Amino acid sequence: MIELDTLRTYLLQKPGSVEEMPFGPQALVYKVMGKMFALIAWEENPLTITLKCDPDEALFLRDLYPAVIPGYYMNKRHWNTITIDGTIPAPEFWRMVDDSYRLVVRGLSKADREVLKEQTPD
């Protein structure tokens, strides 16, 4: 099963990623250029993470995996909450994380994407 430290390290390695707690100490929020791409309920056992997702894929993933539900306290069309209980294969889980980041970056303004590109090591 994926551990909190592994997950935090992976999220913070994304270019421009920062960790904040704007909703209080129970939720670790990961942002890029001020836009959220992941939220971890780190006190939950097992952990849960909320990720942005393409609306059609969100529905598909919810049908495929019982551990994936509509985003808790989020726009349920664009966000999924995933229980990290080991039932989702690790490569598929990491792909979901990467997709969330990519979707948020793609939605940034051109100027913000350029700033992010400048901050990204070659």
Secondary structure, 3 states (H helix, E strand, C coil): CCCHHHHHHHHHCCCCEEEECCCCCCCEEEEECCEEEEEEECCCCCCEEEEECCHHHHHHHHHHCCCEEECCCCCCCCEEEEECCCCCCHHHHHHHHHHHHHHHHHCCCHHHHHHHHHHCCC
